[in-house]
């Protein structure tokens, strides 16, 4: 599952990088994906929205078994 998550994150990275940010995969365990938003995304007031409606939505659509995404 970790490889599938990383592949999906690679698809969303260009969008985050265009705004000066990025996402780093920390761990995948029992359907929970732990990530770290970095760069501009790490301090952005909209980071929570990016995490829920961007990263989590994409991962749930593309990777069977993902139940939640949390910021580390």
Order of alpha helices (4+ residues) and beta strands (2+ residues): alpha-beta-beta-alpha-alpha-alpha-beta
